[in-house]
């Protein structure tokens, strides 16, 4: 069995990234929450090719929710994939959604469309009562 190459960062081993994959067209999913940003690159069928998150890039605590962490996450997820065209699907209302989209634009991939797929309730669940202090 082949040994996995490990890289030591901040006192613990971290796996190195996989080799670059070539796909002609893909879908980039950006999930921007209030505490983290997750970027997943898939092919057109939905098979995951690469993914990254702010916590995976070494950010902890409050810094995971920053725009810089979202930008680093997007660059890390795209780095292992070579593709010409991509669709971008953005979900969530986090602070890192614009920064991640900016990083995807800068990468040089031609974007066919950018769509916001944030789930919005049509007055679903009753919200919790207001806090009385």
N, C-alpha and C positions, 0 to 999 in steps of 0.2 A: 504494500500500500504506500502510495506516495505521501511524503510529508507536506503539510500545508506550510507555505511560506508565511512567517509571522513577522510583524514589525512592532517593535516596542515603542509605545507612546504613552506617556504619563504613567509609567509604572506597571502597565499591564499589556499583554500581547494583543495585537489587532491584526486581523487578516488583511492581506493585500487584496487589491481589486482584481477582478477577473480580467481576462484578455478582452480586447475590443471586439465588438460584434458589429457586423455590417447589415443594416436593413434599409431598403429603399424608402419606406414610409413608416412612420410610427405615431404613437399617441403619447403625449406627455401629460400625466395627471399631477396636478399640484393641489395638495390638501393643506390649507393654511388655517390652522387652529389658533386659539389664543395662547397656547403654551408651546406649540411646536409647529414645524413645517415639514411635510413629507412630500418628496418628489419621486414619482414612479414613471419609468419609461417602458412602454409596452409596444409590441408590434400590432398590426391591424387586427389580428385575431384575438388579442387580449393577453397573449403570453408575456409575462414580465421579463424584460431584458436587463434592466438595471433599476435600482432604487436607492434612495438615500434619505436621511432625515437629519435634522439639526442636531439631535442627540448623537447620531451616528458620526457626525463630523467633529465631535469633540466639544460641543457647547453644552453647558449645564445650567440649570436653574433659570434665572431671569433672562439670560443671554440667548436661550433657545428661541425665544419669541421675537428676537430682533430682526430687522430687515437684512442686516449683514449676514446673519446665520441663514436666512432664507436664500440669499444670493449664493452663498457658499454651497448650500445643499443642492441647488439647481445645477451649478457648475460641476459638482462631484457626480451627480446622477448622469449628466450628459457626457461626461468625459470618456466613459467606456463604450459609448455607442457612436457609430458613424452612420448618419442618415442624411438624406437630402431634404425631404419634406416631413413636416410633422403637424399634428393637430394638438392644440393645448386645451385641456379641460381644467378649469379652476373651481375648487370647492372650498367653501369656508370664508369667514369674514376676518381672518387674522391679519396682523400687521405686515406679514411677509409676502402677501400675494402679489403686490406690485413689484417688489424687489426681485422675486423669483421670475416674474414675467420679463422684467428688464434683462436679467441674466440670460434667459432663453433667447431673447432678441439678439443680444450681443454675441451669442455663440456662432451665429452665421447660418443656422438652420432656417430654411424657408418655411414659414408658417402658413398653412392653408386656411385655418380659422382659429379663433380664440373664443371659447364659450364658457360662460359662467354657469355651473351646474349646482350652485348652492341650494340645498333643500330649504324651501320656505313652507311653513305650515299655513294651510288655509283655515286658520283659527281652529287648530287641533286641540291640544291639551290645555287645561286650565293652568295659568301661571301661578307660582307660589304667591302667598299673601305678602303685602309690603311689610318691611321690617319696622317694628315699633320700638323706639329706644327711649 
